[in-house]
């Protein structure tokens, strides 16, 4: 028995290629169409993550700068003099002033 006789062939003629495919196979066109929305979604998520990371970093920087300003103002010479008496810094306060780089 010949193997070619076992293969059933379709009675329908093959479909002509779609216009605008520029010679690409239908599988390539369908693959390109399905990848495009996925790439846009990945790109949009990456941009959104970068924006939110940048905003978070900026807010954290601003909070630390404000906290440093508050602590340095609190431990500056003007705040240490209360009602005419001189107040000295404890060891912890001196280390904190040194770590913050207060003048």
N, C-alpha and C positions, 0 to 999 in steps of 0.2 A: 504494500500500500504506500502510495506517495504522500509525503507530509504536506505538500502544497495543496492537496485536495481537502485536507482536514481544516484548513484555515477558511473561515467564513468571511467573505468580503462584503462590505456595505454596498447597497444598491444606490445610495445617494452619492452624488459627485462631491468632491471636496469643496469647502467654502473658499471663496476668493479672499485674499488678505484685505483687512480693513484699510481704508484710505488714511493717510497720515502716519502710518507706522514706519515709514522710511525703510522698508525692507526687513524690519525686525520680526521675529516670530511672535505669535500671540502670547506665548508664555513669558517672553521678555517684556512685552508691553504690560501685561497684567502684573508681573513682578514689580515693575517700576511704579505702577500706580499704587500698589499696596505698600511699598516702602516709603513713598513720599509723605503720606500723613504720619507715619511712624517717626520719620526724621524730624518733621515739624514739631511733633509732640515732645520728642527728646530735646530738641533745641529750645523750645519754650520752657520746659522744666529746668534745663540747665541755666538759662538766663534768669528765670525767677529765683532759683536757688542762689545765684551769684548776687542778685540785687538784695535779697533778704539777708545774706551773709554780710554784705557791705553795710547795710543799714544797722545791723546788730553790732558790727565792729565799731561803727561811728558812734552809736549810742553808748557803748561800753567805754569808749575813749572819753566821751564828754562827761560821763558819770565819774570816771576816775579823776579827770582834771578838776571837776567841781569838788570832789571829796578832798583832793590834795589841797585845793585852795582853802577849803573850810578848816582843815586840820592845821595848815600853816598859819592861817589867820588866828586861830584859837591859841596856838602856842607861840605867837609872836610876842615881842616885848610889850606891846600896848595892852594886851589882855592879861599879862602876868602881873601888872601893877593894879591891884584892887584896893581902892580907897586909901591910897598913899603907902601901902605896905608892899614890899618886894616879895614876890613868890618865886621860888626856885623850882626848876624842873626835876622830876624824879628820873631815875635811870631809864625806866621804860619810855618816858616822854622824850628824853634826850635821844634814845635809839630811834624812836619814831620820827623825830625831826631830822635826824641824820639820813634815815632811809628815804624820806620824802624829798630831801634836798632843799629844805627851807633855809632861807638866809638868816 
